[in-house]
């Protein structure tokens, strides 16, 4: 994974938010061009097509590219 100049999108839930924020901080320090976090509600209701659509729109609005890396924490 090439961090400097890279584009990263982190998906997490409220229960492990602090880990995602720590990863974001480290990636920005390492030179990531983009490193955004989307914090989801924990639980089964998040695993739906409606949430998938919401997540996809968020990624597009924040500049996701084919070379971007998606990280789930």
C-alpha positions as CSV (number, residue, x, y, z in Angstrom):
1,X,0.0,0.0,0.0
2,X,1.5,3.3,-1.1
3,X,0.4,5.9,1.4
4,X,2.2,9.1,0.2
5,X,-0.2,10.8,-2.2
6,X,-2.8,8.1,-1.9
7,X,-6.5,8.3,-1.4
8,X,-8.1,6.3,1.5
9,X,-11.6,5.8,2.7
10,X,-12.2,4.3,6.1
11,X,-15.5,2.7,7.1
12,X,-16.1,2.1,10.7
13,X,-18.8,2.0,13.3
14,X,-19.3,4.0,16.5
15,X,-17.9,1.2,18.6
16,X,-14.4,1.3,17.1
17,X,-14.3,4.9,16.0
18,X,-11.1,5.7,18.0
19,X,-9.2,3.1,16.0
20,X,-10.3,4.6,12.7
21,X,-9.4,8.1,13.9
22,X,-5.9,6.8,14.9
23,X,-5.4,5.2,11.5
24,X,-6.5,8.4,9.8
25,X,-4.0,10.4,11.8
26,X,-1.2,8.0,10.9
27,X,-2.1,8.0,7.2
28,X,-2.2,11.8,7.0
29,X,1.2,12.0,8.8
30,X,2.5,9.5,6.2
31,X,1.4,11.8,3.4
32,X,-2.0,10.5,2.3
33,X,-3.6,13.0,-0.1
34,X,-7.1,12.0,1.0
35,X,-8.1,10.1,4.1
36,X,-11.8,10.3,5.0
37,X,-13.8,8.4,7.7
38,X,-17.4,7.4,7.5
39,X,-18.8,6.4,10.9
40,X,-21.8,4.0,10.7
41,X,-24.2,2.9,13.4
42,X,-23.3,-0.5,14.7
43,X,-25.7,-3.5,14.1
44,X,-27.4,-5.4,11.5
45,X,-29.6,-2.5,10.2
46,X,-26.5,-1.0,8.7
47,X,-26.0,-4.0,6.5
48,X,-28.6,-3.0,3.9
49,X,-28.8,-1.7,0.3
50,X,-29.9,1.7,1.5
51,X,-26.7,2.0,3.6
52,X,-24.6,0.7,0.7
53,X,-26.1,3.4,-1.5
54,X,-25.5,6.1,1.2
55,X,-21.8,4.9,1.6
56,X,-21.3,4.9,-2.2
57,X,-22.6,8.4,-2.5
58,X,-20.4,9.6,0.4
59,X,-17.3,8.0,-1.3
60,X,-18.2,9.7,-4.7
61,X,-18.7,13.1,-3.0
62,X,-15.3,12.8,-1.3
63,X,-13.4,12.0,-4.5
64,X,-13.1,8.2,-4.6
65,X,-11.0,7.0,-7.6
66,X,-10.2,3.6,-9.1
67,X,-6.8,3.7,-7.3
68,X,-8.4,4.6,-3.9
69,X,-8.1,2.2,-1.0
70,X,-11.1,1.2,1.1
71,X,-10.4,0.2,4.7
72,X,-13.0,-1.3,7.0
73,X,-12.3,-1.1,10.8
